[in-house]
Amino acid sequence: MQKEIKAFAPASIGNIGIGFDIMGLCIEHPGDEVIARLSNKPGLHIKAIHGGDALPLDPSKNTASVAVAHLLEHLGQSNRGIELEIFKKMPSGSGLGSSAASAVAAAVAVNALLESGLRKRDLLRFACLGEQVASGGFHADNVAPSLLGGIVLIRDNDSLDVHTLPAPEELFVAVVHPHVELLTKHAREILKPDLPLKTHIRQSANVASFVAALFNSDYDLLGRSLTDHVIEPQRASLIPGFYAVKAAAMEANALGCSISGAGPSIFALFKGVTDAEKAGLAMQKAFEKAGVSSTIYLSPVNRHGAVVF
């Protein structure tokens, strides 16, 4: 058995606009890394967190260690000496699944370290329980794509009835992260609990047609489907310059554009990398006009998810 394992878990786009808490998409970068080591000191400990401002070292409060604690309990090894070292490669509150990536990377690293034989899918619940510490809710729209890769549909979060959807070969993503923080808990608190029947019908039709578009590699239908009638209108005001950024993406031939997860990052989907590159710069300029600096991430759909080095 190795004494040290390093794992990487990539960022993800939760909701994909139309699929609140039930859909997610994995991108190649950024992501978080976790090193898991065997320790002679009984129990679970966090040695250090690199790049994470004010993240807790207390194992009972950190998404990475909480995920591992649930894994160790499942394995009957709660007292096993494990040391974690966490490398945050993306900011918290970015809308890119930062807390999910930490939980996923830690669970994957410790699973490999202990040679438990569990599959990636077997780790899903543990990572979701870890991510819940940060988000306040048990949902897999970031954890599942970060762990498993690809585009995922969650039929039911409680039972983790998760399914991978096909990703068209030329589907490309541009994500622009404005350098402002928007915590998931706050972004959830503003949401209204009720939904008009007409809005429900329109949103349900878009989710269904989006799935059909993925199966048929129908980019035109995918674009027509990517209109969020429920969450985006409620959260747009939390993101400086949101509608100007979205307009810039659409003018640059985006199939569709919306909020990544809880925000403030904004994503757009494209057929091919050329338009994605052009749109990313246009979106960044729109943020600049709103007085906000930003970072661009371009990526095909990441079909692999978390990996061990």
Secondary structure, 3 states (H helix, E strand, C coil): CCCEEEEEEEEEEECCCCCCCCEEEEEEEEEEEEEEEECCCCCEEEEEEECCCCCCCCCCCCHHHHHHHHHHHHHCCCCCCEEEEEECCCCCCCCCCHHHHHHHHHHHHHHHHCCCCCCCHHHHHHHHHHHHHHHCCCCCCCHHHHHHCCEEEEEECCCCEEEEECCCCCEEEEEEEECCCCCHHHHHHCCCCCCCHHHHHHHHHHHHHHHHHHHHCCHHHHHHHCCCCCCHHHHHHHCCCHHHHHHHHHHCCCCEEEECCCCCCEEEEEECHHHHHHHHHHHHHHHHHCCCCEEEEEEECCCCCCEEC
